[in-house]
Structure formats: structure tokens, C-alpha cells
Amino acid sequence: MANSALNELDHLLSTRHSCRGFKPDPVPRAVITQILEAARKVPSWCNAQPWQLTLTSGAETDRLRQALSEAALTDSHQPDLAFPTGYSGPYQARRRSCGWALYEAVGVQRGDRAGSARQMMENFTLFGAPHCAILSSPAELGPYGAMDCGGFVTAFSLAAQALGVATIPQAAVASYAPMLHDLFDIPQDRLILCAISFGYEDEAHPANGFRTSRAEPEEFTDWRGH
């Protein structure tokens, strides 16, 4: 029984990927509710459950798409939670590998700055997803609230995968936090952390034709006393 449960979990983890091309078909609200019912069970410090979602469908998703696309052309990045100061060593290598694999999949050649810029802008159209969940946490909980919300993002993505719904967690959406606060009346005492765009995968979309690799356990584990 234990091995069977682990195999099922490993299958979800192995088949889930960041979807970058969605069909326009909406996900039924009952299915979204199932995803939320599962994701809410993740652990959090002191059981604070800091996550709050602003979840869009239909015209509200289109309104968000339009606002993000305009902000990306005119506004500077102003995330509530500071972005990384840099990527070095293996983190830089993995980031570059992912980026070049995506560009190759969609036919953007090295040095094609216009092509890479067009692909970057797909972040702000939500890759055509019919739904977006903007995730926020109380500012007073700081990085620990954000850490708890990371667990929620994982659970949401896996629950969605189990129901045949594709996802992509997006930090890029949170880079225009002031606009999002205004657009959806998200209180200023909450940190906008990221978004999860989701819907049904367009399997024919070239951006969905690649997969990222994962480090082996030996690369990130320092065994002590074993």
C-alpha cells in the first residue's frame, strides 16, 4: 500500500510540468473546488494557513491579461517580495538550460532578441490560460508566510495534475504588484507572491514540447550519521 501511494505521487510529480500553452476551455468550478479542497491540507507554521487567492475566470482573466500586458510595456518591476539578487553556479546553469530549451522548442534562435522578447511577453498573456490564481500572504508573516504558500502552490499544482488540469506557477505576474493590488482590491498588508495560471493543456503547442531535468539526490543532500 505504501509503495502504491508513493508510486502515484511520483507519477504526478513526474508528469506535471509548467504548461506554456493552454486551450481556451474553462475548467468547471466544481473541478477548481476539488483542487482547492486538496491543496488547503498542506502544512503551515502554527497552522496559520496564510494563503489567500484571487481567482479569475472569463472576463476577469481577460481584464488581468490586458492589464499585465500594458504594465509590462510601461511600468517597472515592483514586486512585493524581493526577487533573487542573482543566480550563480548550478542555479544559473539550470536557469539557462530551462530558458534555452524553451526557446528551442518555440523556434527562437540564440541572439534573436526580438523572438525572446515575444516569448517573454507570453508570461503576461498568461500563456492563454482561462484562469489565474493570484496568491498573497500577510506581510506580517514575512518569509515564513511565503514559505508556507510555496507548499500550497505545490499542492495546488499536483491536485490539478491529478484532475487533468495543467498549471504554471508564475513569479512574473507578481512583478507588477502595485497594479494587482489596485486591479483586484488586494489589501496593502498582504504580499503578492506569485500567480498560478491554469486550464487544459494545448498539447500541440510547441512550448509544451520540452521538459526540464532534476538534480540527483546526491547533488543536494549532505548525509550525516547514516
C-alpha positions as CSV (number, residue, x, y, z in Angstrom):
1,M,0.0,0.0,0.0
2,A,2.8,2.5,0.9
3,N,4.7,1.8,-2.3
4,S,1.5,2.2,-4.3
5,A,0.8,5.6,-2.8
6,L,4.4,6.7,-3.4
7,N,4.2,5.5,-7.0
8,E,1.0,7.5,-7.5
9,L,2.7,10.6,-6.0
10,D,5.8,10.1,-8.0
11,H,3.7,9.8,-11.2
12,L,2.1,13.1,-10.5
13,L,5.4,14.8,-9.8
14,S,6.9,13.2,-12.9
15,T,4.1,14.1,-15.3
16,R,3.4,17.6,-14.0
17,H,5.2,20.4,-15.9
18,S,4.9,24.1,-16.3
19,C,2.4,24.5,-19.2
20,R,3.0,27.4,-21.6
21,G,0.2,26.9,-24.0
22,F,-3.4,26.4,-22.9
23,K,-6.7,25.7,-24.6
24,P,-9.4,28.4,-24.1
25,D,-11.8,26.0,-22.5
26,P,-12.7,26.9,-18.9
27,V,-12.3,24.5,-16.0
28,P,-15.6,23.8,-14.3
29,R,-16.0,25.5,-11.0
30,A,-16.6,22.1,-9.3
31,V,-13.2,20.9,-10.5
32,I,-11.5,24.0,-9.3
33,T,-13.1,23.5,-5.9
34,Q,-11.7,19.9,-5.8
35,I,-8.3,21.3,-6.4
36,L,-8.7,23.9,-3.6
37,E,-10.1,21.3,-1.2
38,A,-7.0,19.2,-1.7
39,A,-4.4,22.0,-1.7
40,R,-5.7,23.5,1.6
41,K,-4.5,20.5,3.5
42,V,-0.8,21.3,3.3
43,P,1.1,22.0,6.5
44,S,1.8,25.6,7.6
45,W,3.7,27.1,10.6
46,C,1.3,27.2,13.6
47,N,-1.4,26.2,11.2
48,A,-1.6,29.8,10.1
49,Q,-2.7,28.9,6.5
50,P,-1.6,32.3,5.2
51,W,-2.6,31.8,1.6
52,Q,-5.3,33.9,0.0
53,L,-6.3,33.5,-3.6
54,T,-7.8,36.0,-6.1
55,L,-9.0,33.5,-8.7
56,T,-10.1,34.7,-12.1
57,S,-12.3,33.3,-14.9
58,G,-13.8,34.6,-18.1
59,A,-13.8,38.3,-18.5
60,E,-11.8,38.8,-15.3
61,T,-9.0,36.7,-16.7
62,D,-9.1,38.8,-19.9
63,R,-9.0,42.0,-17.8
64,L,-6.0,40.7,-15.9
65,R,-4.3,39.7,-19.2
66,Q,-4.8,43.2,-20.7
67,A,-3.6,45.0,-17.6
68,L,-0.5,42.8,-17.3
69,S,0.4,43.3,-21.0
70,E,0.1,47.0,-20.6
71,A,2.1,47.1,-17.4
72,A,4.9,45.1,-19.0
73,L,5.3,47.7,-21.7
74,T,5.1,50.8,-19.5
75,D,5.8,50.0,-15.8
76,S,8.9,49.0,-13.9
77,H,9.1,45.8,-11.9
78,Q,7.8,46.4,-8.3
79,P,7.3,43.0,-6.6
80,D,6.1,42.9,-3.0
81,L,8.6,40.2,-2.2
82,A,12.1,41.0,-3.5
83,F,13.2,38.9,-6.4
84,P,16.5,37.0,-6.2
85,T,19.6,39.2,-6.3
86,G,21.3,36.8,-8.7
87,Y,21.8,33.2,-9.9
88,S,25.2,31.6,-9.6
89,G,26.8,28.2,-10.1
90,P,24.3,25.3,-10.6
91,Y,21.3,27.6,-10.2
92,Q,22.5,29.8,-13.1
93,A,23.2,26.7,-15.2
94,R,19.7,25.2,-14.5
95,R,18.0,28.5,-15.3
96,R,19.9,28.9,-18.6
97,S,19.2,25.3,-19.5
98,C,15.5,25.8,-19.0
99,G,15.5,29.1,-21.0
100,W,17.3,27.7,-23.9
101,A,15.2,24.5,-24.0
102,L,12.1,26.7,-24.2
103,Y,13.5,28.9,-26.9
104,E,14.5,25.9,-28.9
105,A,11.0,24.4,-28.6
106,V,9.3,27.6,-29.9
107,G,11.9,28.2,-32.6
108,V,13.8,31.2,-31.1
109,Q,17.4,31.1,-32.1
110,R,20.3,32.3,-29.9
111,G,20.8,36.0,-30.4
112,D,17.2,36.6,-31.5
113,R,16.3,39.3,-29.0
114,A,13.0,40.1,-30.6
115,G,12.0,36.5,-30.5
116,S,13.0,36.1,-26.9
117,A,11.1,39.3,-26.0
118,R,8.0,38.0,-27.7
119,Q,8.2,34.7,-25.8
120,M,8.8,36.7,-22.5
121,M,5.6,38.7,-23.1
122,E,3.7,35.4,-23.2
123,N,4.0,35.5,-19.4
124,F,1.7,38.4,-19.3
125,T,-0.9,36.9,-21.5
126,L,-0.9,34.0,-19.0
127,F,0.0,31.7,-21.9
128,G,-3.6,31.8,-22.9
129,A,-4.8,30.2,-19.7
130,P,-8.5,30.7,-18.9
131,H,-7.9,31.0,-15.2
132,C,-5.4,32.7,-12.9
133,A,-5.0,32.4,-9.2
134,I,-3.1,35.3,-7.6
135,L,-1.5,34.2,-4.3
136,S,-0.9,36.5,-1.4
137,S,0.2,36.2,2.2
138,P,0.1,38.6,5.2
139,A,3.0,40.9,5.2
140,E,3.4,40.4,9.0
141,L,4.3,36.7,8.4
142,G,7.2,37.7,6.2
143,P,9.3,34.9,4.5
144,Y,7.7,32.2,6.7
145,G,4.3,33.0,5.3
146,A,5.8,32.9,1.8
147,M,7.4,29.6,2.6
148,D,4.1,28.1,3.6
149,C,2.5,29.4,0.4
150,G,5.1,27.6,-1.6
151,G,3.8,24.4,-0.2
152,F,0.3,25.5,-1.2
153,V,1.5,26.1,-4.8
154,T,3.0,22.6,-5.0
155,A,-0.2,21.0,-3.6
156,F,-2.4,23.0,-6.0
157,S,-0.3,22.0,-9.0
158,L,-0.3,18.3,-8.1
159,A,-4.0,18.2,-7.3
160,A,-4.7,19.9,-10.6
161,Q,-2.5,17.4,-12.4
162,A,-4.4,14.6,-10.8
163,L,-7.6,16.0,-12.3
164,G,-6.1,16.6,-15.8
165,V,-5.7,20.3,-15.3
166,A,-2.4,21.9,-16.4
167,T,-0.7,24.7,-14.4
168,I,2.2,27.1,-14.4
169,P,3.3,29.0,-11.3
170,Q,4.4,32.5,-12.3
171,A,6.6,34.9,-10.4
172,A,6.5,37.3,-13.4
173,V,2.8,38.2,-12.7
174,A,3.8,39.3,-9.2
175,S,6.4,41.7,-10.6
176,Y,3.6,44.3,-11.1
177,A,2.3,44.1,-7.6
178,P,1.0,47.7,-7.3
179,M,-1.2,47.2,-10.3
180,L,-2.6,44.0,-9.0
181,H,-3.4,45.5,-5.6
182,D,-5.4,48.2,-7.4
183,L,-7.0,46.0,-10.0
184,F,-8.4,43.5,-7.5
185,D,-8.5,45.5,-4.3
186,I,-5.9,43.2,-2.7
187,P,-5.1,44.8,0.7
188,Q,-1.8,46.5,1.0
189,D,-1.0,44.5,4.1
190,R,-0.7,41.4,2.0
191,L,2.3,40.4,-0.1
192,I,1.5,39.3,-3.6
193,L,3.8,36.3,-4.0
194,C,3.1,34.7,-7.4
195,A,0.3,33.5,-9.6
196,I,-0.8,30.1,-10.9
197,S,-2.2,30.2,-14.4
198,F,-4.2,27.1,-15.2
199,G,-6.5,25.3,-17.6
200,Y,-6.4,22.5,-20.1
201,E,-3.1,21.9,-21.9
202,D,-2.8,22.6,-25.6
203,E,-0.7,19.5,-26.3
204,A,0.1,20.7,-29.8
205,H,1.6,24.0,-28.6
206,P,5.4,23.8,-29.3
207,A,6.2,25.4,-25.9
208,N,4.8,22.3,-24.2
209,G,7.2,20.1,-26.1
210,F,10.2,20.2,-23.7
211,R,10.8,19.1,-20.1
212,T,13.3,20.3,-17.6
213,S,15.8,18.0,-15.7
214,R,16.1,17.5,-12.0
215,A,19.3,17.2,-9.8
216,E,20.0,13.8,-8.3
217,P,19.6,13.4,-4.5
218,E,23.4,13.2,-4.1
219,E,23.7,16.8,-5.5
220,F,21.5,18.4,-2.8
221,T,21.8,16.1,0.2
222,D,24.5,16.2,2.9
223,W,24.1,12.8,4.7
224,R,25.0,12.8,8.4
225,G,25.1,9.8,10.7
226,H,23.9,7.3,8.1
